[in-house]
């Protein structure tokens, strides 16, 4: 049975890549099938195709399966690509994807005004209370910034910095 995601619990907008080659299409159906095979459900809430098309893949009120330990606090956004033509991790976002992602994140920030934008690669590789994650996102001197991060180059850019203009204002 799918778990509910409570709107008031959403503290993170987590950006992912599909970890597929940029020179080969990876359909929405393939993304959904991969999530269902691994987790019994679609993994992400939104999928951004290479042409900039934004495809809802999971209702926002259902918990995703994209960031272990943090799904109960997050909306998952995945973009098609993330590997270059040789299969190496790279920021392969097209201009259309960049524009679509900015627009989607802007809209989601209206819906979830306290949610921080972060990349899957920016999360710690161990369970850490959500309050410490949020503290690390708003304080450069947070000890949490010293913890090892997940061992994935997903995505191959830092959304917390790239989308700094969309982040909630720090109360400090």
C-alpha positions as CSV (number, residue, x, y, z in Angstrom):
1,X,0.0,0.0,0.0
2,X,1.3,3.5,-0.9
3,X,2.1,5.7,2.0
4,X,0.7,9.2,2.2
5,X,2.9,12.3,2.1
6,X,1.5,15.0,4.3
7,X,1.8,18.5,2.8
8,X,3.0,20.1,6.0
9,X,5.9,17.6,6.3
10,X,7.4,18.6,2.9
11,X,10.7,20.2,3.8
12,X,12.8,19.2,0.7
13,X,12.5,19.4,-3.0
14,X,15.1,16.8,-4.0
15,X,16.5,16.9,-7.6
16,X,17.7,13.6,-9.2
17,X,18.8,12.5,-12.6
18,X,17.6,9.3,-14.3
19,X,21.3,8.2,-14.6
20,X,20.8,7.4,-18.3
21,X,22.8,8.4,-21.3
22,X,22.0,11.8,-22.8
23,X,22.1,10.4,-26.3
24,X,19.4,7.8,-25.7
25,X,15.8,8.5,-24.7
26,X,14.5,7.1,-21.4
27,X,10.8,7.2,-21.6
28,X,8.4,8.1,-18.8
29,X,7.1,4.6,-18.9
30,X,10.6,3.2,-18.5
31,X,11.2,5.5,-15.5
32,X,7.9,4.4,-13.9
33,X,8.6,0.7,-14.6
34,X,12.0,1.0,-13.0
35,X,10.6,2.5,-9.8
36,X,7.8,-0.1,-9.7
37,X,10.4,-3.0,-10.2
38,X,12.6,-1.6,-7.4
39,X,10.1,-0.2,-4.9
40,X,6.7,-1.3,-6.0
41,X,5.7,2.2,-7.1
42,X,6.9,5.1,-9.2
43,X,9.9,6.7,-7.4
44,X,9.5,10.4,-8.3
45,X,6.7,12.9,-8.4
46,X,7.9,14.7,-11.6
47,X,10.0,13.7,-14.6
48,X,11.5,16.3,-16.8
49,X,12.2,15.0,-20.3
50,X,15.0,16.3,-22.6
51,X,12.6,18.4,-24.5
52,X,11.5,20.2,-21.3
53,X,8.2,18.4,-21.0
54,X,7.3,18.0,-17.3
55,X,5.5,14.7,-16.6
56,X,3.8,14.1,-13.2
57,X,4.5,10.5,-12.3
58,X,3.3,10.3,-8.7
59,X,0.7,12.4,-6.9
60,X,2.2,14.8,-4.5
61,X,0.2,13.4,-1.6
62,X,1.9,10.0,-2.1
63,X,5.3,9.4,-0.6
64,X,8.0,8.8,-3.2
65,X,10.8,6.2,-3.2
66,X,13.8,8.3,-4.2
67,X,15.8,9.3,-1.2
68,X,16.1,6.8,1.6
69,X,15.5,8.2,5.0
70,X,14.0,11.5,3.6
71,X,11.0,10.4,1.4
72,X,8.6,11.4,4.1
73,X,9.8,15.0,3.9
74,X,10.3,15.3,0.2
75,X,9.0,15.8,-3.3
76,X,11.2,14.1,-5.8
77,X,12.0,15.6,-9.2
78,X,14.0,13.7,-11.8
79,X,15.4,14.8,-15.1
80,X,16.1,12.6,-18.0
81,X,19.9,12.0,-18.5
82,X,22.8,12.5,-16.1
83,X,25.3,10.4,-18.1
84,X,27.2,11.7,-21.1
85,X,27.3,9.7,-24.4
86,X,30.1,7.6,-23.0
87,X,28.1,6.6,-19.9
88,X,30.0,8.9,-17.5
89,X,28.3,11.1,-14.9
90,X,27.7,14.7,-16.3
91,X,25.4,17.6,-16.1
92,X,23.5,16.8,-19.3
93,X,20.5,19.1,-18.8
94,X,19.3,20.7,-22.0
95,X,18.3,24.4,-22.0
96,X,14.7,23.2,-22.2
97,X,15.2,21.0,-19.1
98,X,16.9,23.9,-17.2
99,X,14.0,26.2,-17.9
100,X,11.4,23.6,-17.1
101,X,13.1,22.7,-13.8
102,X,13.4,26.3,-12.8
103,X,9.7,26.8,-13.5
104,X,8.7,23.6,-11.7
105,X,10.8,24.4,-8.7
106,X,9.4,28.0,-8.6
107,X,5.8,26.6,-8.6
108,X,6.6,24.0,-6.0
109,X,8.2,26.7,-3.7
110,X,4.8,28.5,-3.8
111,X,3.1,25.3,-2.8
112,X,5.7,24.4,-0.2
113,X,7.2,27.8,0.9
114,X,9.5,26.3,3.6
115,X,10.9,23.6,1.4
116,X,14.6,23.7,0.5
117,X,15.9,22.6,-2.9
118,X,18.7,20.1,-2.7
119,X,20.3,17.4,-4.9
120,X,20.2,13.8,-4.0
121,X,24.0,13.9,-4.0
122,X,23.9,16.6,-1.3
123,X,22.2,14.4,1.3
124,X,24.3,12.7,3.9
125,X,24.9,8.9,3.5
126,X,23.5,8.2,6.9
127,X,20.2,8.9,8.7
128,X,20.3,12.4,10.1
129,X,17.3,14.2,11.6
130,X,15.6,16.5,9.1
131,X,16.1,19.4,11.4
132,X,19.9,19.0,11.1
133,X,19.6,18.8,7.3
134,X,17.6,22.0,7.3
135,X,20.2,23.6,9.6
136,X,23.0,22.6,7.3
137,X,21.2,24.2,4.4
138,X,21.0,27.5,6.1
139,X,24.3,27.6,8.0
140,X,27.7,27.3,6.3
141,X,29.4,26.4,9.5
142,X,27.0,23.5,10.3
143,X,29.0,20.3,11.4
144,X,26.6,18.3,9.2
145,X,28.4,19.7,6.1
146,X,31.4,17.6,7.1
147,X,29.5,14.3,6.9
148,X,30.1,12.0,3.9
149,X,27.4,12.4,1.3
150,X,25.6,9.7,-0.7
151,X,27.9,8.0,-3.1
152,X,26.1,9.1,-6.2
153,X,26.8,11.8,-8.7
154,X,23.1,12.4,-8.9
155,X,22.7,15.0,-10.1
156,X,26.0,16.3,-11.4
157,X,25.4,19.8,-10.2
158,X,24.5,21.2,-6.8
159,X,20.8,22.3,-6.8
160,X,21.1,23.9,-3.4
161,X,23.5,26.4,-4.9
162,X,22.3,26.5,-8.5
163,X,18.8,27.4,-7.4
164,X,19.9,29.7,-4.5
165,X,17.5,32.4,-5.7
166,X,14.6,30.1,-5.0
167,X,15.6,28.9,-1.5
168,X,13.6,30.0,1.5
169,X,15.0,33.0,3.3
170,X,17.0,32.1,6.4
171,X,15.4,33.4,9.6
172,X,19.0,34.2,10.9
